[in-house]
Amino acid sequence: MIRQLAFTLPNPEALTREDFFVAPSNALALQAVEGWQDWPGRKLLLIGPEGAGKTHLAHVWAAISGAVLLSGPDLATTDVATLAGRPVVVDDADRIGPAETSLFHLHNLATSGAALLMTAHTPPRDWGLHLPDLISRMQATQIARLEAPDDALLSAVLVKLFTDRQVAVPANLIPYLVSRMPRSVGAARTLVADLDARALAAGRPITRALAGEVLDRHDPE
């Protein structure tokens, strides 16, 4: 008996504007990002739950503005002075840790003619900030919110994730998954990756039966 081996291969997600699915949960945030030249103080903060599309929108804005992409933890080792005059994205800005001074300087650079986009899970009041000057600048920053995805958006995301992996699935599988999965794009990523791995390992297609097994493992109750 020949057993099919499953190899973990990279499946990069497409994070372009064309691959961003617009829904009521994210339409206002997309509008704010695309209108970046009118941001008050040249700054915007995107807030939303895990997997709502914040990082995707950050990449969309980086593409149209030529911004440098950083993560919150990156700031501790970043020479902010080298970013003068350049648009900057700080993804997961609520995870800057001890780099409050660096984020403060990025605010100053933004008001001097560049631009700053930040993403976070929660409002700045919940970040545990200590630097008064940074707190005041965060309080003055425009906020755009992304909500948890609805059924239509989750369906579109599932189709996209399967397409990114070049995996064909039956049409009735998508509504079945949406009806049973957790309500987040992050959960969709995990579910599709798990289904793909299980199907490869078992040498079988992705069906509702296989999906049921995987979903039961994710939520045994």
SEMAR-703798 format. One record per atom (N, C-alpha, C): x, y, z; residue in three letters. Coordinates in pm, 1 decimal. Layout:
u	v	w	residuo
X	Y	Z	ALA
...
END
This chain:
u	v	w	residuo
85.1	-119.5	0.0	MET
0.0	0.0	0.0	MET
88.4	124.1	0.0	MET
61.6	215.7	-90.5	ILE
140.4	338.0	-102.0	ILE
69.3	449.2	-26.7	ILE
140.6	508.6	66.0	ARG
83.8	619.0	142.7	ARG
133.6	750.6	86.3	ARG
41.0	843.4	63.6	GLN
79.0	973.6	10.1	GLN
135.3	1059.2	122.5	GLN
251.1	1120.3	96.7	LEU
313.0	1206.2	195.7	LEU
267.0	1350.4	174.9	LEU
244.3	1417.6	285.7	ALA
203.4	1558.5	279.4	ALA
320.3	1646.5	318.7	ALA
357.4	1737.2	230.5	PHE
466.2	1829.3	258.9	PHE
408.6	1966.9	287.8	PHE
463.6	2034.8	386.5	THR
420.2	2170.2	418.0	THR
492.8	2266.6	326.2	THR
420.0	2321.9	231.4	LEU
477.4	2414.5	134.7	LEU
418.5	2552.7	157.0	LEU
493.4	2656.7	125.5	PRO
440.5	2791.4	145.1	PRO
324.7	2819.0	50.8	PRO
220.3	2878.6	102.4	ASN
105.5	2919.3	21.7	ASN
77.9	3066.3	50.2	ASN
156.4	3153.5	-8.5	PRO
142.8	3295.3	22.6	PRO
6.5	3349.0	-17.0	PRO
-52.7	3425.6	72.7	GLU
-181.2	3486.5	42.3	GLU
-159.5	3610.5	-42.8	GLU
-252.6	3633.0	-134.6	ALA
-247.1	3753.2	-216.1	ALA
-305.2	3868.7	-135.2	ALA
-225.1	3972.1	-111.0	LEU
-268.4	4083.9	-27.1	LEU
-278.5	4212.2	-108.3	LEU
-330.2	4200.5	-230.2	THR
-345.9	4316.4	-316.8	THR
-486.4	4374.5	-301.8	THR
-506.6	4492.7	-359.3	ARG
-640.3	4554.7	-357.4	ARG
-741.4	4466.0	-428.9	ARG
-699.0	4402.9	-537.3	GLU
-789.9	4318.0	-613.9	GLU
-836.5	4197.1	-533.1	GLU
-757.5	4155.0	-436.6	ASP
-791.5	4038.4	-356.2	ASP
-860.6	4075.3	-224.9	ASP
-887.1	4203.5	-205.7	PHE
-955.8	4246.4	-84.2	PHE
-1105.4	4248.2	-110.9	PHE
-1179.9	4165.9	-39.1	PHE
-1323.2	4154.5	-60.7	PHE
-1396.6	4258.0	24.5	PHE
-1471.0	4344.6	-42.5	VAL
-1540.3	4452.5	26.1	VAL
-1674.7	4403.2	78.4	VAL
-1701.6	4433.5	204.7	ALA
-1826.8	4395.6	269.5	ALA
-1864.2	4506.2	367.6	ALA
-1988.0	4504.7	417.9	PRO
-2026.1	4608.6	515.3	PRO
-1932.5	4616.0	635.3	PRO
-1867.7	4504.9	669.5	SER
-1780.6	4502.3	786.6	SER
-1648.8	4576.7	765.4	SER
-1612.1	4603.5	639.5	ASN
-1480.4	4664.8	615.2	ASN
-1482.8	4779.9	514.9	ASN
-1599.9	4811.3	459.9	ALA
-1607.4	4909.5	351.9	ALA
-1560.4	5047.9	395.8	ALA
-1599.2	5090.3	516.2	LEU
-1559.8	5223.1	562.9	LEU
-1409.4	5229.8	588.3	LEU
-1352.7	5121.3	639.2	ALA
-1208.1	5118.1	662.4	ALA
-1133.1	5126.3	529.6	ALA
-1179.5	5054.6	428.1	LEU
-1116.9	5061.1	296.2	LEU
-1125.5	5202.8	240.1	LEU
-1241.6	5265.1	255.2	GLN
-1258.4	5401.9	206.3	GLN
-1160.7	5496.2	275.2	GLN
-1142.0	5477.6	405.4	ALA
-1048.3	5562.7	479.7	ALA
-905.7	5542.5	431.3	ALA
-867.8	5417.2	407.0	VAL
-731.5	5387.5	361.9	VAL
-706.5	5446.5	223.3	VAL
-803.4	5431.4	133.9	GLU
-784.1	5482.5	-2.2	GLU
-786.6	5635.7	-6.8	GLU
-844.9	5698.0	94.5	GLY
-844.4	5844.2	100.9	GLY
-733.0	5897.7	188.3	GLY
-619.3	5828.6	185.6	TRP
-510.6	5857.3	280.0	TRP
-453.3	5998.2	270.9	TRP
-463.6	6059.8	154.8	GLN
-405.1	6194.4	141.8	GLN
-485.5	6300.3	217.6	GLN
-604.4	6261.8	265.4	ASP
-687.5	6354.4	342.2	ASP
-690.9	6321.1	491.3	ASP
-604.7	6228.7	536.5	TRP
-604.8	6195.2	679.0	TRP
-570.4	6317.1	763.6	TRP
-645.3	6345.4	868.1	PRO
-606.9	6453.3	960.6	PRO
-471.9	6422.3	1024.6	PRO
-379.0	6515.1	1015.1	GLY
-246.6	6493.1	1071.2	GLY
-167.0	6387.7	998.4	GLY
-217.2	6342.3	880.9	ARG
-148.3	6241.9	798.9	ARG
-136.2	6107.3	870.0	ARG
-234.1	6075.3	957.4	LYS
-226.6	5952.2	1035.6	LYS
-362.1	5882.5	1037.4	LYS
-357.8	5748.9	1045.1	LEU
-480.5	5669.9	1058.4	LEU
-449.4	5544.4	1139.0	LEU
-544.6	5505.8	1225.7	LEU
-534.1	5382.1	1302.0	LEU
-649.3	5290.1	1263.9	LEU
-616.3	5169.2	1216.8	LEU
-716.0	5066.9	1187.7	LEU
-731.9	4977.1	1309.3	LEU
-854.5	4959.9	1356.4	ILE
-882.0	4874.4	1471.4	ILE
-980.5	4765.8	1430.2	ILE
-952.7	4642.3	1472.6	GLY
-1044.7	4533.4	1443.5	GLY
-996.2	4404.0	1503.6	GLY
-1083.6	4303.3	1510.0	PRO
-1044.8	4174.7	1568.6	PRO
-946.1	4099.7	1481.0	PRO
-885.3	3997.6	1536.0	GLU
-791.4	3913.0	1461.8	GLU
-856.7	3861.6	1334.8	GLU
-785.2	3875.7	1221.6	GLY
-834.9	3821.5	1096.1	GLY
-939.8	3904.8	1026.8	GLY
-963.9	4028.4	1072.2	ALA
-1067.3	4110.8	1009.8	ALA
-1020.5	4175.0	879.9	ALA
-889.0	4174.5	853.0	GLY
-837.8	4231.6	729.6	GLY
-746.5	4350.8	749.5	GLY
-703.5	4376.8	872.3	LYS
-618.1	4493.0	898.7	LYS
-484.9	4484.2	824.4	LYS
-418.9	4368.2	834.2	THR
-289.7	4351.5	767.1	THR
-305.0	4358.8	615.5	THR
-413.7	4303.1	564.4	HIS
-439.0	4310.1	420.7	HIS
-451.7	4456.9	378.1	HIS
-529.3	4534.9	452.2	LEU
-543.9	4676.6	418.2	LEU
-411.0	4751.3	432.0	LEU
-329.7	4710.9	529.3	ALA
-197.9	4773.4	543.9	ALA
-113.2	4750.2	419.4	ALA
-118.5	4629.6	364.9	HIS
-44.3	4600.6	242.2	HIS
-103.0	4676.4	122.7	HIS
-234.8	4690.2	118.7	VAL
-298.1	4767.4	11.2	VAL
-246.5	4911.1	14.2	VAL
-244.5	4969.1	133.7	TRP
-198.6	5107.5	144.3	TRP
-50.0	5120.1	113.3	TRP
29.2	5024.2	157.1	ALA
172.6	5027.8	127.2	ALA
195.8	5027.2	-23.6	ALA
111.8	4953.0	-96.1	ALA
127.6	4944.8	-241.4	ALA
94.6	5077.2	-309.8	ALA
-7.1	5147.3	-258.9	ILE
-47.2	5270.9	-327.3	ILE
33.0	5392.2	-278.8	ILE
94.7	5381.8	-161.4	SER
167.2	5496.9	-106.0	SER
318.3	5479.5	-109.0	SER
365.7	5355.1	-134.8	GLY
508.8	5328.5	-128.8	GLY
561.5	5321.2	12.9	GLY
474.8	5283.2	107.4	ALA
511.4	5284.8	248.4	ALA
606.5	5171.2	286.4	ALA
684.6	5196.9	390.3	VAL
767.1	5094.9	454.1	VAL
678.6	5016.0	549.9	VAL
685.7	4883.6	543.7	LEU
603.7	4797.4	629.7	LEU
684.4	4752.1	750.6	LEU
633.4	4782.3	870.6	LEU
694.5	4737.2	994.3	LEU
587.8	4671.5	1081.1	LEU
631.7	4588.2	1174.6	SER
539.9	4537.8	1276.5	SER
572.5	4607.4	1407.5	SER
477.4	4606.0	1500.5	GLY
500.7	4670.5	1629.1	GLY
630.6	4628.6	1694.9	GLY
658.6	4498.1	1706.3	PRO
783.8	4455.2	1768.5	PRO
908.8	4499.7	1692.8	PRO
896.0	4528.3	1560.9	ASP
1011.2	4574.3	1482.0	ASP
1064.0	4708.7	1529.6	ASP
976.6	4790.9	1588.3	LEU
1016.0	4927.9	1620.0	LEU
1132.4	4934.5	1718.0	LEU
1144.9	4834.3	1803.4	ALA
1252.2	4836.0	1902.5	ALA
1390.2	4833.4	1838.0	ALA
1399.9	4782.8	1715.1	THR
1530.0	4772.3	1648.1	THR
1534.8	4855.0	1519.3	THR
1442.3	4948.8	1504.7	THR
1435.2	5030.6	1383.5	THR
1491.7	5170.0	1409.0	THR
1577.1	5216.0	1317.6	ASP
1628.7	5352.5	1323.7	ASP
1524.9	5443.4	1257.0	ASP
1439.7	5502.0	1336.5	VAL
1327.5	5579.6	1284.6	VAL
1374.8	5697.7	1199.4	VAL
1490.5	5752.5	1231.5	ALA
1540.3	5868.7	1157.3	ALA
1557.6	5838.4	1008.9	ALA
1584.8	5712.1	974.1	THR
1604.5	5675.1	833.4	THR
1473.3	5674.3	755.9	THR
1360.2	5686.2	827.1	LEU
1228.6	5681.2	762.9	LEU
1173.1	5819.9	734.9	LEU
1249.0	5921.9	761.1	ALA
1203.0	6059.5	739.4	ALA
1158.4	6079.7	595.1	ALA
1040.4	6136.5	578.1	GLY
988.4	6164.0	444.8	GLY
921.3	6046.8	377.5	GLY
917.2	5930.1	443.7	ARG
857.6	5811.4	382.6	ARG
729.8	5771.5	456.3	ARG
626.7	5730.1	383.5	PRO
509.4	5674.5	450.3	PRO
548.3	5545.2	522.5	PRO
485.3	5519.6	636.0	VAL
520.4	5403.4	717.8	VAL
392.7	5334.2	766.1	VAL
395.6	5201.0	762.6	VAL
292.3	5118.4	824.9	VAL
351.1	5054.0	948.9	VAL
277.7	5062.1	1060.9	VAL
313.1	4986.1	1180.4	VAL
197.8	4889.5	1207.9	VAL
214.8	4765.8	1164.9	ASP
113.3	4662.6	1186.9	ASP
126.8	4611.6	1330.7	ASP
14.6	4584.9	1395.2	ASP
16.4	4545.3	1537.0	ASP
85.0	4650.9	1622.0	ASP
42.7	4774.8	1606.0	ALA
101.9	4884.1	1682.8	ALA
76.2	4869.3	1832.1	ALA
-22.8	4790.1	1869.3	ASP
-50.3	4766.2	2011.1	ASP
51.2	4670.5	2072.9	ASP
150.4	4625.2	1994.0	ARG
254.2	4535.5	2045.1	ARG
392.5	4600.6	2037.7	ARG
397.8	4732.8	2052.5	ILE
526.4	4800.9	2040.0	ILE
616.3	4779.3	2160.9	ILE
561.2	4733.7	2271.9	GLY
644.3	4707.0	2389.1	GLY
716.9	4831.8	2436.7	GLY
850.7	4825.3	2449.1	PRO
927.0	4938.9	2501.6	PRO
955.6	5046.7	2397.7	PRO
901.5	5033.8	2276.1	ALA
938.4	5126.3	2167.6	ALA
842.0	5244.3	2156.4	ALA
789.6	5291.9	2268.3	GLU
695.2	5403.4	2262.8	GLU
758.5	5529.1	2204.1	GLU
884.5	5554.2	2237.6	THR
952.9	5673.3	2185.4	THR
964.1	5667.0	2033.2	THR
988.8	5547.2	1979.9	SER
999.9	5532.4	1834.1	SER
866.9	5563.5	1766.6	SER
756.0	5514.7	1823.2	LEU
625.3	5543.2	1764.2	LEU
593.0	5692.3	1776.9	LEU
633.3	5752.8	1885.6	PHE
614.6	5897.2	1902.6	PHE
687.0	5973.5	1791.7	PHE
810.8	5934.7	1762.1	HIS
886.3	6002.7	1656.2	HIS
822.6	5980.2	1519.0	HIS
763.8	5862.5	1497.0	LEU
695.6	5838.9	1369.7	LEU
575.4	5931.9	1353.7	LEU
505.2	5959.6	1462.6	HIS
396.1	6057.5	1457.3	HIS
448.8	6193.3	1413.3	HIS
561.5	6233.9	1467.9	ASN
618.8	6363.1	1431.4	ASN
660.4	6366.8	1285.1	ASN
716.9	6255.5	1236.0	LEU
755.7	6249.3	1095.0	LEU
632.7	6258.1	1004.6	LEU
522.0	6195.5	1049.1	ALA
399.5	6197.9	968.4	ALA
347.2	6340.2	953.1	ALA
347.9	6415.5	1060.8	THR
297.2	6553.2	1054.0	THR
392.8	6645.6	980.0	THR
513.9	6596.1	949.4	SER
612.0	6677.3	876.2	SER
608.2	6651.0	726.4	SER
506.6	6578.2	680.3	GLY
491.5	6558.4	537.0	GLY
484.9	6415.7	490.9	GLY
516.2	6318.7	576.9	ALA
503.4	6178.4	537.9	ALA
360.8	6132.5	573.2	ALA
343.9	6007.0	607.9	ALA
212.6	5956.2	649.2	ALA
234.7	5830.1	731.0	ALA
140.4	5803.0	822.3	LEU
155.2	5690.7	913.9	LEU
23.8	5614.8	924.0	LEU
29.4	5484.6	895.1	LEU
-84.9	5395.7	913.9	LEU
-48.9	5294.6	1021.2	LEU
-137.0	5278.9	1119.2	MET
-117.0	5180.8	1226.0	MET
-235.5	5085.9	1230.3	MET
-210.4	4962.7	1273.0	THR
-319.4	4867.9	1295.4	THR
-309.5	4815.4	1437.8	THR
-424.1	4778.4	1493.0	ALA
-427.3	4726.9	1630.0	ALA
-557.7	4651.8	1652.5	ALA
-557.2	4567.9	1756.1	HIS
-678.3	4495.0	1792.0	HIS
-771.3	4578.4	1878.7	HIS
-714.8	4671.7	1955.9	THR
-791.3	4748.2	2052.8	THR
-755.6	4896.0	2043.9	THR
-838.0	4983.3	2103.0	PRO
-806.7	5126.7	2104.6	PRO
-680.8	5155.0	2186.3	PRO
-615.1	5267.3	2160.4	PRO
-489.5	5299.4	2229.8	PRO
-501.5	5302.7	2382.1	PRO
-619.7	5333.8	2434.3	ARG
-635.4	5338.4	2580.5	ARG
-610.5	5202.9	2645.6	ARG
-617.2	5095.9	2564.8	ASP
-597.2	4961.1	2618.4	ASP
-454.6	4908.9	2594.8	ASP
-366.0	4990.0	2540.5	TRP
-231.5	4942.8	2506.5	TRP
-134.7	4948.1	2623.8	TRP
-171.6	5015.6	2728.5	GLY
-79.7	5030.0	2841.3	GLY
32.0	5129.2	2814.6	GLY
2.7	5233.1	2736.6	LEU
104.6	5333.5	2704.7	LEU
138.9	5416.5	2828.3	LEU
264.1	5461.3	2832.8	HIS
311.0	5540.1	2946.5	HIS
361.4	5678.5	2905.7	HIS
404.8	5694.3	2781.7	LEU
464.3	5819.7	2737.3	LEU
352.8	5922.1	2710.5	LEU
343.9	6028.5	2790.1	PRO
233.3	6124.2	2774.5	PRO
221.7	6183.1	2634.1	PRO
335.8	6218.1	2572.5	ASP
330.9	6277.4	2438.8	ASP
275.7	6180.3	2335.5	ASP
308.3	6051.1	2350.2	LEU
253.7	5951.3	2258.1	LEU
104.1	5932.2	2282.9	LEU
65.2	5929.3	2407.3	ILE
-76.9	5912.8	2439.8	ILE
-159.4	6024.4	2377.4	ILE
-110.9	6147.2	2388.1	SER
-185.9	6260.4	2331.6	SER
-194.1	6251.5	2179.6	SER
-86.1	6205.4	2115.3	ARG
-88.8	6192.8	1969.8	ARG
-179.9	6078.7	1925.0	ARG
-183.6	5970.5	1999.7	MET
-274.8	5861.5	1966.3	MET
-420.1	5905.2	1983.4	MET
-445.9	5984.3	2085.6	GLN
-582.0	6032.8	2108.2	GLN
-629.5	6122.4	1995.1	GLN
-535.2	6188.1	1927.4	ALA
-569.5	6278.8	1817.8	ALA
-569.2	6210.2	1681.6	ALA
-546.0	6079.2	1679.1	THR
-536.5	6005.3	1552.6	THR
-673.3	5955.0	1508.6	THR
-704.7	5975.2	1381.7	GLN
-830.3	5924.4	1326.3	GLN
-833.1	5771.8	1334.4	GLN
-950.4	5716.2	1366.4	ILE
-967.2	5571.0	1378.3	ILE
-1067.6	5521.2	1275.6	ILE
-1034.7	5411.0	1209.8	ALA
-1129.0	5339.4	1122.6	ALA
-1140.6	5196.9	1175.3	ALA
-1261.5	5147.3	1184.1	ARG
-1283.9	5016.3	1245.6	ARG
-1326.0	4912.3	1142.2	ARG
-1276.1	4791.5	1163.0	LEU
-1320.8	4676.0	1086.2	LEU
-1393.9	4583.6	1182.6	LEU
-1508.9	4534.8	1140.4	GLU
-1587.5	4445.1	1224.1	GLU
-1560.8	4300.0	1184.2	GLU
-1607.1	4207.9	1269.3	ALA
-1595.7	4066.0	1235.4	ALA
-1671.2	4039.1	1105.3	ALA
-1621.3	3950.3	1021.1	PRO
-1682.0	3928.7	889.2	PRO
-1820.0	3864.6	895.8	PRO
-1906.0	3900.8	799.2	ASP
-2037.1	3838.2	787.8	ASP
-2026.5	3715.0	697.5	ASP
-2141.2	3647.8	672.8	ASP
-2140.4	3524.9	593.5	ASP
-2086.1	3546.8	453.2	ASP
-2125.9	3658.4	391.8	ALA
-2083.2	3683.7	253.6	ALA
-1931.2	3699.6	245.8	ALA
-1874.9	3772.3	342.1	LEU
-1730.3	3792.7	339.8	LEU
-1656.8	3663.2	370.9	LEU
-1703.9	3587.9	470.3	LEU
-1638.5	3459.9	501.5	LEU
-1641.6	3366.2	381.5	LEU
-1753.1	3363.9	309.6	SER
-1763.5	3278.5	191.0	SER
-1660.9	3319.4	86.1	SER
-1649.9	3451.0	62.8	ALA
-1553.3	3500.3	-36.3	ALA
-1410.4	3468.2	5.9	ALA
-1382.3	3483.0	135.4	VAL
-1247.6	3454.9	184.6	VAL
-1213.7	3307.4	169.6	VAL
-1308.0	3219.0	201.5	LEU
-1283.6	3075.0	186.5	LEU
-1253.6	3039.6	41.1	LEU
-1332.2	3094.0	-49.7	VAL
-1308.4	3068.2	-192.1	VAL
-1169.0	3116.1	-231.2	VAL
-1130.2	3235.0	-184.3	LYS
-998.3	3290.8	-214.4	LYS
-886.6	3202.6	-159.0	LYS
-902.3	3157.3	-35.1	LEU
-798.2	3075.8	26.7	LEU
-780.9	2942.1	-44.8	LEU
-889.8	2880.2	-82.9	PHE
-879.4	2755.6	-159.5	PHE
-816.7	2782.2	-296.3	PHE
-853.0	2894.7	-357.8	THR
-797.0	2929.0	-488.5	THR
-647.3	2955.2	-477.7	THR
-605.3	3025.6	-370.4	ASP
-462.6	3050.7	-349.8	ASP
-383.1	2921.2	-342.7	ASP
-446.1	2816.9	-291.3	ARG
-379.8	2686.4	-279.7	ARG
-403.8	2597.4	-401.8	ARG
-477.7	2651.8	-499.2	GLN
-511.5	2577.1	-620.7	GLN
-585.9	2447.6	-586.2	GLN
-679.3	2459.9	-493.6	VAL
-760.3	2346.0	-448.4	VAL
-904.5	2368.2	-492.8	VAL
-959.9	2271.2	-564.7	ALA
-1099.9	2277.9	-607.2	ALA
-1188.0	2207.3	-503.7	ALA
-1297.2	2271.6	-464.6	VAL
-1389.1	2211.9	-368.0	VAL
-1531.0	2221.4	-422.6	VAL
-1620.8	2132.5	-380.6	PRO
-1760.0	2140.8	-426.4	PRO
-1827.0	2268.6	-377.5	PRO
-1919.4	2320.8	-457.3	ALA
-1982.5	2449.6	-425.3	ALA
-2057.4	2445.7	-292.3	ALA
-2116.7	2331.1	-260.3	ASN
-2195.2	2325.3	-136.7	ASN
-2109.1	2317.4	-11.2	ASN
-1977.2	2305.9	-29.0	LEU
-1890.0	2299.2	87.6	LEU
-1877.8	2435.6	155.6	LEU
-1877.8	2543.8	77.2	ILE
-1854.9	2676.8	133.1	ILE
-1963.5	2715.4	234.4	ILE
-2092.6	2709.4	199.2	PRO
-2193.9	2744.4	300.4	PRO
-2192.4	2650.6	420.6	PRO
-2154.6	2524.8	398.3	TYR
-2144.3	2430.5	510.0	TYR
-2035.6	2475.3	607.3	TYR
-1919.8	2514.2	555.2	LEU
-1811.0	2560.6	640.8	LEU
-1849.8	2689.2	714.3	LEU
-1910.9	2782.7	641.1	VAL
-1948.8	2910.6	701.5	VAL
-2046.2	2890.9	817.2	VAL
-2135.3	2795.0	803.4	SER
-2237.6	2773.3	906.6	SER
-2180.1	2713.6	1034.7	SER
-2060.6	2654.6	1026.9	ARG
-2007.1	2583.8	1143.0	ARG
-1875.5	2639.2	1197.2	ARG
-1808.8	2723.4	1122.4	MET
-1676.0	2769.5	1162.0	MET
-1684.3	2891.3	1253.9	MET
-1578.1	2920.4	1329.8	PRO
-1572.5	3045.0	1408.0	PRO
-1578.6	3165.7	1315.2	PRO
-1627.0	3277.9	1368.1	ARG
-1654.4	3394.7	1285.6	ARG
-1532.2	3485.5	1272.6	ARG
-1430.9	3438.8	1204.5	SER
-1314.5	3523.9	1180.9	SER
-1240.9	3476.9	1056.9	SER
-1172.2	3571.0	991.5	VAL
-1091.4	3536.8	875.3	VAL
-972.2	3451.8	919.3	VAL
-921.5	3476.9	1039.3	GLY
-812.9	3394.7	1091.3	GLY
-853.8	3249.2	1103.6	GLY
-976.2	3224.9	1150.5	ALA
-1026.1	3088.2	1160.3	ALA
-1039.7	3025.8	1022.0	ALA
-1077.7	3106.5	922.7	ALA
-1088.8	3055.4	785.8	ALA
-951.8	3009.8	735.0	ALA
-847.8	3088.2	763.4	ARG
-713.4	3049.8	720.9	ARG
-673.2	2916.7	783.4	ARG
-695.7	2904.4	913.1	THR
-658.8	2781.2	983.2	THR
-736.2	2661.9	930.1	THR
-865.1	2681.4	907.1	LEU
-950.7	2572.8	860.4	LEU
-908.9	2525.6	721.2	LEU
-885.3	2618.6	630.7	VAL
-845.5	2580.3	494.6	VAL
-710.6	2509.4	496.1	VAL
-616.4	2558.8	574.4	ALA
-485.5	2493.3	582.7	ALA
-499.1	2351.7	637.2	ALA
-582.9	2333.9	738.7	ASP
-602.8	2201.8	798.9	ASP
-669.9	2106.6	700.1	ASP
-771.1	2155.2	630.6	LEU
-839.8	2071.7	530.6	LEU
-744.1	2028.8	420.1	LEU
-664.2	2122.3	374.0	ASP
-569.3	2090.8	266.8	ASP
-468.3	1985.9	313.2	ASP
-415.3	2003.4	434.1	ALA
-317.1	1908.6	486.2	ALA
-378.1	1770.2	506.3	ALA
-499.6	1766.1	561.8	ARG
-564.5	1636.0	585.5	ARG
-595.3	1564.5	454.4	ARG
-640.8	1639.9	354.0	ALA
-672.7	1580.3	224.7	ALA
-547.3	1524.8	158.0	ALA
-437.1	1599.3	164.9	LEU
-311.5	1553.3	105.3	LEU
-260.7	1428.0	176.6	LEU
-266.0	1429.4	308.2	ALA
-214.7	1316.3	384.8	ALA
-296.2	1189.8	359.8	ALA
-426.9	1206.8	343.3	ALA
-514.9	1091.3	324.3	ALA
-531.0	1053.9	177.5	ALA
-482.9	1137.5	87.4	GLY
-498.7	1110.3	-54.6	GLY
-643.6	1110.9	-98.6	GLY
-722.1	1201.5	-42.3	ARG
-864.7	1209.2	-75.2	ARG
-904.0	1353.9	-100.4	ARG
-1011.3	1376.5	-173.5	PRO
-1053.2	1514.5	-199.7	PRO
-1114.8	1577.4	-74.6	PRO
-1128.3	1707.7	-78.7	ILE
-1193.5	1778.9	30.8	ILE
-1344.2	1773.0	8.9	ILE
-1412.4	1701.8	95.3	THR
-1557.1	1683.9	86.9	THR
-1621.1	1732.6	216.9	THR
-1754.5	1730.1	221.3	ARG
-1823.3	1766.3	345.2	ARG
-1790.6	1667.9	456.0	ARG
-1772.8	1542.8	419.7	ALA
-1739.3	1443.3	522.0	ALA
-1605.0	1474.6	586.1	ALA
-1505.4	1504.8	502.6	LEU
-1374.5	1540.2	556.5	LEU
-1383.6	1670.3	635.2	LEU
-1459.3	1766.0	582.7	ALA
-1475.1	1893.6	652.9	ALA
-1539.2	1873.1	789.4	ALA
-1636.3	1781.7	797.0	GLY
-1700.2	1753.0	924.8	GLY
-1601.3	1698.7	1025.8	GLY
-1512.4	1611.2	979.8	GLU
-1410.2	1555.7	1069.5	GLU
-1318.0	1665.5	1121.8	GLU
-1276.0	1754.3	1031.8	VAL
-1184.7	1861.2	1071.1	VAL
-1254.1	1959.6	1165.2	VAL
-1378.5	1995.4	1134.5	LEU
-1451.1	2086.9	1220.5	LEU
-1475.6	2028.3	1358.2	LEU
-1501.3	1897.8	1365.1	ASP
-1520.7	1832.9	1494.8	ASP
-1392.0	1837.7	1577.5	ASP
-1277.6	1829.0	1508.9	ARG
-1150.3	1840.1	1580.6	ARG
-1127.7	1980.7	1632.6	ARG
-1173.0	2081.2	1556.0	HIS
-1157.1	2218.7	1598.3	HIS
-1249.3	2251.4	1715.4	HIS
-1367.8	2188.7	1713.8	ASP
-1466.9	2214.4	1818.4	ASP
-1529.8	2082.1	1859.0	ASP
-1463.5	2006.0	1945.0	PRO
-1508.6	1871.2	1977.8	PRO
-1645.6	1866.7	2042.8	PRO
-1694.9	1975.7	2096.5	GLU
-1827.1	1976.7	2155.1	GLU
-1933.4	2004.2	2050.7	GLU
END
